[in-house]
Amino acid sequence: MKTSKVSKPAKDYIAMWFDVRKELGISDAMNIGPMNKANGNTQWHTFSHSKMDGIGGIATILREQGYPCQRLPQSGEKSEPSAWKLYKLSKSERKKKKSNNTYTPYKSIRWKNNFSCGNDNTAEIVNAYFDNESTLQIKKNAKKNRVAFSTFLMWALNKAIADNLIEGNQNYYWFYPVNLRGAISLGSDTRNYSSGINICLNNYITPKQLQQEIKDKIKLKEHWSTWKLAHIGKLVGKPGIRYIYNSISKKNFYAGSFSYLGAWPLQGEKNPTENKSEVWVSCGIGTKNYPVSTGIMEWHGQLTLGLKLHPMICQDVALTQKCLSDWKYNLLEDKNHNEFI
């Protein structure tokens, strides 16, 4: 009797990067869990980013709680573009930037404070939520500014961080994750399908300017270039990844990562009855190179925010709370910010 061969899951080359960071004492633990609305206490669940991305992590944990999560959010793209197409797009963009004197090989940012600290990225996470009515008001404010909901969330975050933590007027970069589920398959639906784009912002960017920056980077398919570069471990192995990470981590510094996980629980499924006394919150990792960590999601139509600041830029949780408070204020302010530059 012949036995059918069980195919091995594809090797996760994204995990190599997190494994190398863990060797340096940098945790890759992601945090997700229910927060009590009355007292703010959160029952955190953690998962390793080397094994799954944010969507995969929340799906894994919610499935353990009885939520089906059958079809996870999918990419709008259906297939991976060729390396040649990406090369032509990248070459054209670099040529354009050089002609405008805007091309810079490395990313940098000047913080108001730079504290001496090791690689430990442990810091207190602060969270907030908006009820259904306030969440709808924020969505109306996004429409008033003629931008997508996610763009408005990021614009408000950037303004809060710039006002409190960033020195002077300057250009700097955020990492904006992009979900590639549906365009590629790695076997399990909870693995690392998250790539992203590096978007250039400044202290006074408007919502419309930010949305155009995101659109331009998506049009250039920079998220696919990021994906392919992240898989260079196929060629150089873990020793090569270790060398590359040690090199680029000394030269590239971003504001942080915008981690938007979408709306949960997934609609159209037999989910458990909503517990009105709690909402689910989240927060990402954070390193010296990406010191602002975030977690943004909707829970039964209620927007929740998570924020963590790396000890390199903040050593007083009161400042983290101030940034979160300003983020909330910016979201609820009812005016068109595109008129103010």
Summary of the structure (lengths in Angstrom):
residues: 341
radius of gyration: 20.1
end to end distance: 73.5
largest distance: 74.2
contacts: 1031
relative contact order: 0.21
helix: 37%
strand: 20%
